[in-house]
Amino acid sequence: MFSKNRDEAMEQAKEKIQQEMERDRLRLDREREKLENERAQLEKLRDELDARADKLDELEDQLEDMEDELEDTEEELEDTESVKELLDVMSERIPVLMRGINDAVYTPESMANIATSLATYYRTLVDAGMDKNLAIDLTMIQATQMNSMVTGHGFRPPRPASPARSGRPAPAPRPMPSVQPRRTEEFDPHETEA
């Protein structure tokens, strides 16, 4: 009788553990799929940014060509009537070109996609248990890198002086922050942690 109850209890405990393991596996599969979708979305946004950067480069080349033409023409022009005609043409072409550059980089859809992507990136980091301040820092770096792909001007943190050049001993490495699992919260860029 005791052995039968013990066997039943063992069997129930085994079933319960198997059910918990199955739930955990399904949860992990869902999270993995979510991360893969987010990674694909980021890749798509990067491809869009690359295409826009290429278009921006083309427009900048056109602008440089126009500037070269302007310089060449200025050297050849001697009377004021020719200068007036040239300025009329340039006043029409340059604003159109500048609008083209602005439209290529800062469309409402691309800005909305970038904002959504960055918010998702932040939430993923926080959901994974990362400290909010560190997640904000990483999100800011990601945003700067995405901007640098479009404009060609990115964030480059200053390089610390090497201890050999400064004459000072090298500082001790900072410990990595501990990562604690946290509940999912909505991203609020204006929220400050106390």
C-alpha positions as CSV (number, residue, x, y, z in Angstrom):
1,M,0.0,0.0,0.0
2,F,2.8,2.4,0.9
3,S,4.7,1.5,-2.2
4,K,1.7,2.0,-4.4
5,N,1.0,5.5,-2.9
6,R,4.6,6.3,-3.3
7,D,4.6,5.1,-6.9
8,E,1.5,7.2,-7.7
9,A,3.0,10.2,-6.0
10,M,6.2,9.8,-8.0
11,E,4.2,9.4,-11.2
12,Q,2.2,12.5,-10.5
13,A,5.4,14.5,-9.7
14,K,7.0,13.2,-12.9
15,E,3.9,14.3,-15.0
16,K,3.9,17.7,-13.3
17,I,7.6,18.2,-14.0
18,Q,7.1,17.1,-17.7
19,Q,4.2,19.6,-18.0
20,E,6.3,22.4,-16.6
21,M,9.1,21.6,-18.9
22,E,6.8,21.5,-21.9
23,R,5.4,25.0,-20.9
24,D,8.9,26.3,-20.5
25,R,9.9,24.9,-23.8
26,L,6.8,26.5,-25.5
27,R,7.5,29.8,-23.8
28,L,11.2,29.8,-25.0
29,D,10.1,28.9,-28.5
30,R,7.7,31.8,-28.6
31,E,10.4,34.2,-27.2
32,R,12.9,32.8,-29.8
33,E,10.4,33.4,-32.6
34,K,9.7,36.9,-31.3
35,L,13.4,37.7,-31.3
36,E,13.9,36.3,-34.8
37,N,11.0,38.5,-36.0
38,E,12.6,41.5,-34.4
39,R,15.9,40.7,-35.9
40,A,14.3,40.4,-39.3
41,Q,12.6,43.7,-38.8
42,L,15.9,45.4,-37.9
43,E,17.6,43.9,-40.9
44,K,14.8,45.2,-43.1
45,L,15.2,48.6,-41.6
46,R,18.9,48.5,-42.1
47,D,18.4,47.6,-45.7
48,E,16.0,50.5,-46.1
49,L,18.6,52.8,-44.4
50,D,21.3,51.5,-46.8
51,A,19.1,52.2,-49.8
52,R,18.4,55.7,-48.5
53,A,22.1,56.3,-47.8
54,D,22.9,55.2,-51.4
55,K,20.2,57.7,-52.7
56,L,21.6,60.4,-50.4
57,D,25.1,59.7,-51.8
58,E,23.8,60.0,-55.4
59,L,22.1,63.3,-54.5
60,E,25.2,64.6,-52.8
61,D,27.2,63.7,-55.9
62,Q,24.7,65.6,-58.1
63,L,25.0,68.5,-55.7
64,E,28.8,68.4,-56.0
65,D,28.5,68.2,-59.8
66,M,26.2,71.2,-59.8
67,E,28.6,73.1,-57.6
68,D,31.4,72.3,-60.0
69,E,29.3,73.4,-62.9
70,L,28.6,76.6,-61.0
71,E,32.3,77.3,-60.3
72,D,33.2,76.6,-64.0
73,T,30.4,78.8,-65.2
74,E,31.3,81.6,-62.8
75,E,34.8,81.7,-64.2
76,E,33.4,82.0,-67.8
77,L,30.7,84.6,-67.0
78,E,31.6,88.3,-67.4
79,D,28.4,90.2,-67.8
80,T,25.7,90.6,-65.2
81,E,23.0,89.2,-67.4
82,S,24.6,85.8,-67.6
83,V,25.1,85.8,-63.8
84,K,21.4,86.6,-63.3
85,E,20.4,83.7,-65.6
86,L,22.6,81.3,-63.8
87,L,21.3,82.4,-60.4
88,D,17.8,81.9,-61.6
89,V,18.5,78.4,-62.7
90,M,20.4,77.5,-59.5
91,S,17.6,79.0,-57.3
92,E,15.2,76.5,-59.0
93,R,17.5,73.4,-58.9
94,I,19.1,73.6,-55.5
95,P,15.9,73.8,-53.4
96,V,14.5,70.8,-55.4
97,L,17.7,68.9,-54.7
98,M,17.7,69.8,-51.0
99,R,14.1,68.7,-50.7
100,G,15.0,65.4,-52.4
101,I,17.8,64.8,-49.9
102,N,15.5,65.6,-47.0
103,D,12.7,63.4,-48.3
104,A,15.1,60.5,-48.9
105,V,16.3,60.6,-45.3
106,Y,13.4,61.8,-43.1
107,T,10.2,60.3,-44.4
108,P,7.4,59.9,-41.9
109,E,7.2,56.2,-42.5
110,S,11.0,55.6,-42.1
111,M,11.0,57.6,-38.9
112,A,8.0,55.7,-37.5
113,N,9.7,52.4,-38.4
114,I,12.9,53.5,-36.7
115,A,11.1,54.6,-33.6
116,T,9.1,51.3,-33.4
117,S,12.3,49.3,-34.0
118,L,14.2,51.2,-31.2
119,A,11.3,50.8,-28.8
120,T,11.1,47.0,-29.5
121,Y,14.9,46.8,-29.1
122,Y,14.7,48.5,-25.7
123,R,11.7,46.4,-24.5
124,T,13.6,43.2,-25.6
125,L,16.6,44.2,-23.5
126,V,14.6,45.1,-20.5
127,D,12.4,41.9,-20.8
128,A,15.6,39.9,-20.9
129,G,16.5,41.3,-17.5
130,M,18.9,44.1,-18.4
131,D,19.2,47.1,-16.2
132,K,17.0,50.0,-17.6
133,N,19.8,52.5,-17.6
134,L,22.1,50.1,-19.5
135,A,19.2,49.3,-21.9
136,I,18.7,53.0,-22.5
137,D,22.4,53.5,-23.2
138,L,22.5,50.5,-25.7
139,T,19.3,51.8,-27.3
140,M,20.9,55.3,-27.8
141,I,24.0,53.7,-29.3
142,Q,21.8,51.7,-31.7
143,A,19.9,54.8,-32.7
144,T,23.1,56.7,-33.3
145,Q,24.4,53.8,-35.4
146,M,21.2,53.8,-37.5
147,N,21.5,57.6,-38.0
148,S,25.2,57.3,-39.0
149,M,24.2,54.8,-41.7
150,V,21.9,57.5,-43.2
151,T,24.0,60.6,-42.7
152,G,27.5,59.1,-42.8
153,H,28.2,60.9,-39.5
154,G,28.0,58.6,-36.5
155,F,28.8,58.7,-32.8
156,R,32.4,58.0,-32.1
157,P,33.1,58.0,-28.4
158,P,36.5,59.6,-27.5
159,R,39.3,57.1,-27.2
160,P,40.8,57.1,-23.7
161,A,44.5,58.1,-23.5
162,S,46.6,55.1,-23.1
163,P,48.3,54.7,-19.7
164,A,51.7,54.6,-21.3
165,R,51.1,58.0,-22.9
166,S,49.5,59.7,-19.9
167,G,52.0,58.5,-17.3
168,R,49.2,57.2,-15.1
169,P,48.4,53.6,-14.2
170,A,45.6,52.0,-16.1
171,P,42.3,52.1,-14.2
172,A,40.9,48.9,-12.8
173,P,38.2,47.4,-15.0
174,R,34.6,48.1,-13.9
175,P,32.5,45.1,-12.9
176,M,29.6,44.2,-15.2
177,P,26.2,45.2,-13.8
178,S,24.1,42.3,-12.5
179,V,21.2,41.4,-14.6
180,Q,18.0,40.6,-12.8
181,P,14.8,39.4,-14.5
182,R,12.1,42.0,-14.6
183,R,8.5,42.2,-15.5
184,T,7.6,43.6,-18.9
185,E,6.9,47.3,-18.8
186,E,6.0,49.8,-21.5
187,F,8.9,52.0,-22.7
188,D,8.7,55.6,-21.6
189,P,11.8,57.6,-22.8
190,H,11.0,60.4,-20.4
191,E,10.9,58.1,-17.4
192,T,13.8,58.3,-15.0
193,E,14.7,55.6,-12.6
194,A,15.0,56.7,-9.0
